[in-house]
Structures are given as structure tokens and as C-alpha cells.
Amino acid sequence: MEALVLEQKGVLAIREIELPLEVGPTDVKVRIHTVGVCGSDVHYYTHGAIGPYVLREPMVLGHEAAGTVVEVGSEVRHLAPGDRVCMEPGIPDLSSRASKLGLYNVDPSVRFWATPPIHGVLAPFTVHPAAFTYKLPNNVSFAEGAMVEPFAIGMQAAARARIAPGDVAAVIGCGPIGIMVALAALAGGCSRVFISDFSAPKLAIAGQYPGIIPVNIGERNFAEVIAAETDGWGADVVFEASGSPKAFAGIFNLVRPGGALVLVGLPVEPVTFDVAGAISKEVRVETVFRYANIFDRALQLIASGKVDLKPLITGTFEFKDSIAAFERAAAGSPSDVKLQILLGD
């Protein structure tokens, strides 16, 4: 099949590559329609590695995907050819201790699309376990289906936060994941979500949503804004979604006593962590790695109309122009949130 292949750091090619397409009894074969360009895809393109995951041989990119079922395994009952679907890109070992605890996202043996050495799905077809393939409701487009994966990260963060109705949240970082976290926090019961960044265009996109209050930290101090808006008490939940080591300086000035800090962004270098600041307020610290047992709920929230992700899609490319899509993503335009690549009609 012809696919978008990351040959090595900084080198992409659209070329033929042999990919496994044998359909097992519990699998489905899917014709790919839409694939989102994720920050991790771009990081592999520009850096060749993310932490311990190092590109050592050519790899097909892409893991945010939606398409149409074209074949089902003999034991599959809930899906049929012609069904429009999205796919959860991590395949865990369901017999592992992590999976038995319901924590399959941290299963050491999980096989996750476009994470070396596992191929992604920027190709015409893929074969995937039916258990991790979800039928799209009629009112959910392929473009929205390909947004379920990043929104699931926001949902995981909101779930880890243990939001109580009426909570005030603060989100550091207004990239795609930061906005997804903010939307999930609102859906989870927050009354207001303040989101910070230096990028005025991204903040403007986030500010279109009722309940999300953008704060340009090039103009205003985020901690001072939170203090003013909460009568000096602080946010009930703070989400760190930027991955910037600088975000940790004074981070506990944002959160109220007994509040929660949820770490979503993944720094690429060590950070300075104010342990005394956390202890003095008895802040509960939670961490997020992908998601587990939440993909279908993310899809249902989108289908309900309570979460509209369409404004976040800021560019769409044909497959033949997918290298240009990655070049644009790597350039980091401040007006871009989510770019997508179309493989189907």
C-alpha cells in the first residue's frame, strides 16, 4: 500500500510499503478516511524520538483516525461492513496485570499506532481489534471521528481531576490538547475554565466557547488573574497541558488549598518541582498518560452536541499533500489547532 512513511528524522516519503492486513476472528479491516496530525507525529518527524521511543527504522505515521469497515472477523458481532468508525489506537495485552486493573493505557506491552516500532494509519487500510473500534453515530462526521482520540486525552484528564459541579479550573497551554482539556473540564461540571498561553490566535479560538476564558500571559500574570477571579482562593483544579518546564515555576500559586494539579503535558527535559508548595496546600497531584475506558464516552459527548470540536479543525489536506501538512504543522502557525489529512471521499 502507499503510505506516508517517516524514513528517518526529518525525512518523509509517500511510497509503497508492506503492511499486515490479515483479518483475525476478532478484528475488523477499515478503509481509512480521515487522519489527524498529532503533536507526537510531528515530534517524531522533527526530533526522531519521544523519550525512550526512538525511530530506528521507517515508520508509517498517524494515529487519530476514522474510516469505514470493509471486512469483519468471524467472531465480530457489533460491527458490519459499511459501518463508519473511529479507532482507539492503543492495543493492550488484555491478560496483563495493568489491563486487569483497568489501567491498560499503562500496560508496558501496549502496541500504540505510530509509536516506534509500530506503524500508524496514514495508509488506505488498517486491521484493528473490533473491541477497540467504535461505530460513529450518524450525526458524527469522519472529521469529528478523527478528533475523538485527542479529545479522549482531555476526558482522561477531567476524570483524573475528580471535578465537582461548579469547580473553577485553570489550564496552562492553549494548544490542541489544552483546548480539549478545557472542553472536557466544562463537560465534566466546571463552571468556568481559564486557559493561558502566549498565542493570541489560539486563545481567540478557545475563547469562542462559552465558559472558557482566555488569558494572554504575555499581557497578564495568570496567577494574578486566577486570584482576582476567585477572591484570592485559587482554582479548584489546575491542568498543566503545555509541557513547558517554565510552566512549573509558581504553579502552586494557581491552585487552592486542597485542590488538584493534573499533569497532562509531557516535558522533554527535567523540571523543577516545588514539593514544599504542594505539601503546604495539600495539593493532590494526578498524572495522565493517554486514556483508558473512556473512548466511547468521548464519542458520545461529541454525538450529543455538548462538545463541538469542528472549530478546532483549522486545515484539511489531501493525502497527496500530506508531507505539506506535516511541514505546516512543524512550522507551528499560531492560528493552527488541528490539521487533518483525507484519504477517502
C-alpha positions in Angstrom: 0.0 0.0 0.0 1.0 3.6 -0.5 1.5 5.3 2.9 3.1 8.3 4.5 6.4 7.0 5.8 8.8 8.7 8.2 12.1 7.3 6.7 14.3 9.0 9.4 14.3 12.1 11.4 13.2 15.0 9.1 12.6 12.8 6.1 9.1 11.9 4.9 8.0 10.0 1.8 4.8 8.9 0.2 5.6 5.4 -1.0 4.6 1.8 -1.2 5.1 -0.2 2.0 4.0 -3.7 3.0 1.7 -3.6 6.0 -0.1 -6.5 7.7 -3.8 -6.8 6.6 -4.8 -10.3 7.7 -8.1 -10.1 9.4 -8.3 -12.3 12.5 -11.5 -13.6 14.0 -11.9 -10.6 16.4 -10.6 -8.0 14.0 -12.0 -5.6 11.5 -10.5 -4.2 8.4 -11.1 -0.4 8.0 -10.7 1.8 4.9 -9.1 5.0 6.3 -10.9 8.2 5.6 -9.5 10.9 7.8 -6.4 11.1 10.0 -5.4 14.0 12.3 -1.9 15.3 12.5 -0.9 14.9 16.2 1.9 16.7 18.0 3.6 13.4 18.7 3.6 12.6 14.9 5.3 16.0 14.3 7.8 15.4 17.2 8.9 12.1 15.6 9.3 13.9 12.3 11.3 16.8 13.7 13.3 15.0 16.5 13.2 11.3 15.6 12.2 10.3 19.2 10.0 10.9 22.2 11.7 9.9 25.4 12.5 6.2 25.2 10.7 5.7 21.9 13.3 6.2 19.2 12.8 5.9 15.5 15.2 3.2 14.3 13.5 2.1 11.0 10.9 3.6 8.7 7.5 4.0 10.3 4.1 5.0 8.9 2.7 8.0 10.9 -0.8 8.8 12.1 -3.0 7.6 15.0 -6.0 9.9 15.1 -8.3 8.1 12.6 -11.8 7.4 11.3 -12.9 5.3 8.4 -15.3 2.6 7.1 -15.4 -1.1 8.0 -14.9 -3.2 4.9 -14.4 -6.6 6.4 -15.1 -8.2 9.8 -13.7 -11.3 11.6 -15.8 -14.4 12.1 -16.4 -13.6 15.8 -17.3 -9.9 15.4 -21.0 -9.2 16.1 -21.3 -5.4 16.8 -19.8 -4.1 13.6 -20.5 -4.8 9.9 -19.1 -3.8 6.5 -20.2 -0.2 5.7 -20.2 1.0 9.4 -18.4 4.3 9.9 -16.0 4.0 12.8 -13.2 5.6 14.8 -10.4 3.5 16.4 -8.7 3.6 19.7 -5.0 3.4 18.6 -3.6 1.5 21.6 -3.8 -2.3 21.6 -3.0 -3.6 25.1 -2.4 -7.2 26.3 -5.8 -7.8 27.8 -4.2 -10.5 30.0 -1.7 -8.2 31.6 -1.8 -7.0 35.2 -2.3 -3.4 34.1 -5.3 -4.4 31.9 -6.9 -6.4 34.7 -6.7 -3.4 36.9 -8.4 -1.3 34.2 -5.2 0.6 33.5 -4.5 -0.7 30.0 -3.1 2.6 29.0 0.0 2.0 31.1 0.4 -1.6 30.0 4.1 -1.9 29.2 3.3 -4.1 26.3 0.7 -1.9 24.7 1.1 -1.5 20.9 0.2 2.1 20.0 -0.1 3.3 16.4 2.8 5.5 15.2 5.0 4.8 18.2 8.2 3.0 17.2 8.3 0.3 16.0 4.5 0.2 15.5 3.2 1.6 12.2 0.5 4.2 12.1 -2.5 4.5 9.8 -1.7 7.1 7.2 -2.4 4.4 4.6 -5.5 3.3 2.7 -6.4 0.4 5.1 -5.7 -0.9 8.5 -6.7 -4.0 10.5 -7.7 -3.4 14.2 -9.3 -5.3 17.1 -13.0 -4.8 16.9 -13.0 -4.3 20.7 -11.2 -1.0 20.2 -13.3 0.1 17.2 -16.3 2.3 17.7 -19.3 2.9 15.4 -19.8 6.6 14.6 -23.4 7.9 15.2 -25.0 9.2 12.0 -24.6 12.8 13.2 -20.8 12.5 13.7 -18.6 13.2 10.7 -15.4 11.4 9.8 -13.5 14.6 10.7 -15.1 14.6 14.2 -14.5 10.9 14.5 -10.8 11.5 14.0 -11.0 14.1 16.8 -12.2 11.5 19.4 -8.6 10.4 20.1 -7.2 13.8 21.2 -10.5 14.6 23.0 -10.2 11.3 24.9 -7.0 12.7 26.5 -8.9 15.7 27.7 -11.6 13.4 29.0 -9.0 11.3 30.9 -7.6 14.5 32.4 -11.0 15.6 33.5 -11.7 12.2 35.0 -8.4 12.2 36.9 -9.2 15.7 38.3 -12.4 14.4 40.0 -14.2 17.6 39.2 -17.1 18.6 41.4 -20.0 20.6 39.8 -19.2 24.3 39.9 -15.5 23.9 40.1 -13.2 26.6 38.6 -10.4 25.2 36.5 -7.2 26.7 35.1 -5.5 25.2 32.0 -1.9 26.1 31.2 -1.3 25.8 27.5 -3.8 26.6 24.7 -2.6 24.0 22.1 -4.9 21.3 20.8 -4.7 19.2 24.0 -5.1 22.2 26.2 -8.3 23.2 24.5 -9.5 19.6 24.6 -8.8 19.5 28.4 -10.8 22.8 28.8 -13.8 21.5 26.9 -13.7 18.2 28.8 -13.5 20.1 32.1 -16.6 22.1 31.2 -18.4 18.9 30.2 -17.3 17.4 33.5 -19.0 20.1 35.5 -16.7 23.1 35.8 -18.5 26.4 35.9 -15.5 28.3 34.3 -12.2 27.3 32.8 -9.4 29.9 32.4 -6.8 29.0 29.8 -3.4 30.6 29.4 -1.0 31.0 26.5 1.2 33.5 24.6 -0.6 32.8 21.3 -3.4 35.3 20.8 -4.9 33.4 17.7 -5.1 30.1 19.7 -6.6 32.0 22.7 -9.2 33.5 20.4 -10.2 30.1 19.1 -10.6 28.8 22.7 -12.5 31.9 23.7 -15.2 31.2 21.2 -16.5 28.5 23.6 -18.9 29.8 26.4 -17.3 29.1 29.8 -13.7 29.3 28.6 -11.9 32.5 29.5 -8.6 33.1 27.6 -5.7 34.7 29.4 -2.7 36.0 27.4 0.2 35.6 29.7 2.3 37.9 27.6 0.0 40.7 28.9 -1.3 39.4 32.3 0.0 37.2 35.0 -2.0 34.0 35.1 -1.8 33.6 38.9 -3.0 37.2 39.5 -6.0 36.7 37.1 -6.9 33.5 38.9 -6.6 35.2 42.3 -8.7 38.1 41.2 -11.4 35.8 39.8 -11.6 33.6 42.9 -11.3 36.2 45.6 -7.7 35.0 46.3 -8.7 31.4 46.9 -7.3 29.8 43.7 -8.6 27.3 41.1 -10.1 24.1 42.3 -8.2 22.2 39.5 -5.1 23.2 37.6 -4.3 21.3 34.4 -0.7 21.6 33.0 -1.1 21.0 29.3 1.8 22.9 27.8 4.7 20.5 28.5 6.9 23.6 29.1 9.3 23.3 32.1 8.8 27.0 32.6 5.1 26.3 33.5 6.1 24.7 36.8 7.5 28.0 38.2 4.9 29.2 40.7 2.3 26.6 39.5 1.1 26.1 43.1 0.1 29.8 43.3 -2.7 28.9 40.9 -4.4 26.2 42.9 -6.5 26.5 46.0 -5.6 24.7 49.3 -6.7 21.1 48.9 -7.1 21.5 45.2 -5.7 19.3 42.4 -2.9 19.6 39.9 -3.3 17.4 36.8 -0.2 16.9 34.7 -1.1 16.4 31.0 1.8 17.9 29.1 5.0 15.9 28.7 8.1 17.9 29.2 11.1 16.9 27.1 13.6 17.8 29.8 13.6 17.7 33.7 11.5 20.3 35.5 11.9 22.0 38.9 9.0 20.8 41.1 8.1 22.8 44.2 7.4 20.0 46.7 7.1 22.4 49.6 4.5 24.4 47.7 2.5 21.2 47.0 2.7 20.0 50.6 1.8 23.3 52.2 -1.5 23.3 50.4 -2.0 19.5 50.4 -2.5 19.7 46.7 -3.4 16.4 45.1 -1.2 15.7 42.1 -2.5 13.5 39.3 -0.9 12.4 36.0 -2.3 11.5 32.6 -0.9 9.1 30.1 -3.2 8.7 27.1 -6.6 7.2 28.3 -8.4 4.1 29.3 -12.0 3.1 29.3 -13.1 6.5 28.1 -13.0 6.5 24.2 -16.7 5.6 23.8 -17.7 8.2 26.4 -15.7 10.9 24.5 -17.5 9.9 21.3 -20.9 10.1 22.9 -20.3 13.6 24.3 -19.4 14.7 20.7 -22.5 13.0 19.4 -24.7 14.7 22.0 -23.7 18.1 20.7 -22.5 19.1 24.1 -18.9 19.3 22.8 -18.3 20.8 19.3 -14.8 20.1 18.1 -15.3 21.3 14.5 -14.0 24.9 15.1 -10.7 23.3 16.1 -10.1 21.9 12.6 -8.0 24.6 11.0 -6.7 22.9 7.9 -7.5 19.9 5.7 -5.1 18.3 3.2 -5.5 15.6 0.5 -3.3 12.6 1.1 -1.0 13.5 -1.8 -0.3 16.7 0.1 0.4 15.0 3.5 4.0 16.0 3.5 3.0 19.6 3.2 0.6 19.1 6.1 3.4 17.9 8.3 5.6 20.8 7.2 2.9 23.2 8.1 2.3 21.5 11.5 6.1 21.6 12.2 6.1 25.3 11.4 3.8 25.8 14.3 1.5 28.5 12.9 -0.2 30.3 15.8 -3.6 30.1 14.0 -3.5 26.3 13.6 -5.0 24.0 16.1 -5.7 20.7 14.3 -4.7 19.7 10.8 -6.3 16.7 9.1 -5.4 14.5 6.1 -8.1 13.0 3.9 -7.6 9.6 2.3 -11.2 8.8 1.3 -14.0 10.6 -0.5 
